[in-house]
Amino acid sequence: MARNLSFLFTFLVFVFAAAAQDKSGAFELTAINNSAIFKTATFNGKRYFVCEIDPAKYNIELFNKLDDKNRQYRLSKIDSVKGEKLVLIVNGGMFQEDLRPLGLYISGGKSYMRIIRDTTGYGNFYMQPNGIFLIDKNKKAQVVTTKNYTPQKYPATLATQSGPMLVTKGVINNNFRQGSTNLLIRNGVGVNKNGKVVFVTSDDFVNFYDFAELYRDHLGCSNALYLDGVVSQYYAPEIHGKPGQTFPLGVFLVVTKK
C-alpha cells in the first residue's frame, strides 16, 4: 500500500509539473471580432494586443508636434484628423520632456531630428543595441540597429529611433534575463518574414525577455524594436469605438486605409 501511494504521489508530481511547464510556455493567437489584422496573443500566461500591417496595402505615418506647428497630439486628436480612414494608433517611440522625439525622426520624407549614436546615456533608449524602425520609398519596412543605419543604405521616408532592440537577426538582446521581475506594460514593432509590420502592446505587465521571445518565436520577427513602456497606448476604432481620456505623447505611429 505504501509503495502504491509513493508511486501515485510521484506520478501526480510529474503531471502537475508538466502541466505548469506547458502553461508557462503556452502560446495562443486568436482574432479579435473576426478581424483580419487584430489579434490577441497569450504567451506565458500574459496577454498581448497584436496587429499585423502590410505596408503595401496600408499607410503608416508618424505624428509629432514637429510635424504640425508644435501642436500636441493625443489619441482623440488623431482620431478626429484621420476620421474613417483610421485603422490604428500606437505610441511610436521615446520622446523628451517637451514632447520632441528622442533620436532620429523622419516623417513624410523630411528629417526633423538627428540620429543619436551615443551609447553611454542612461535609460532604455541607450541600452545596446538600440535601433530604428523605418519605411523606405518602396514601402519596404525594416528594423535595423542604429550602428548599421546610414541614410544612403536605408533611404527612409519614415523613421523613428528607440531602444533597446528586442531581437537582432534572430538573437534576443543579451541584456535581457529570463524570469526577470522587471515587469511593465510594453510595446514594440517588428517586421516578419512576409514583410508585414507587427505592432505589439502588452495588456499585462511583462519583462523584456518574454516580450522578445514572443516576437522571435511566435510572431516570426527576426528583428524587433522596443518602443516604450509605462506610457504605452493603442487605439483601434474597429475595436474600441471612440478613444477614451488619454494624455499627449511625443510620438505616434498611425495606420490608415489607402
Secondary structure, DSSP 4 states (H G I P E B T S, - for coil): -HHHHHHHHHHHHHHHHHHHHHHHH-EEEEESTT-SSEEEEEETTEEEEEEEE-TTTEEEEEE-GGGTTT--B-HHHHHHHHGGGEEEEEE-S-B-TTS-BSS-EEETTEEEE--------SSGGGSSS-EEEEEETTS-EEEEETTT--TTTS-EEEEEEES-EEEETTEE-TT--TT----B--EEEEEETTS-EEEEEESS-B-HHHHHHIIIIIS-EEEEEEEESTT--EE-HHHHSS--S---BS-EEEEEE-
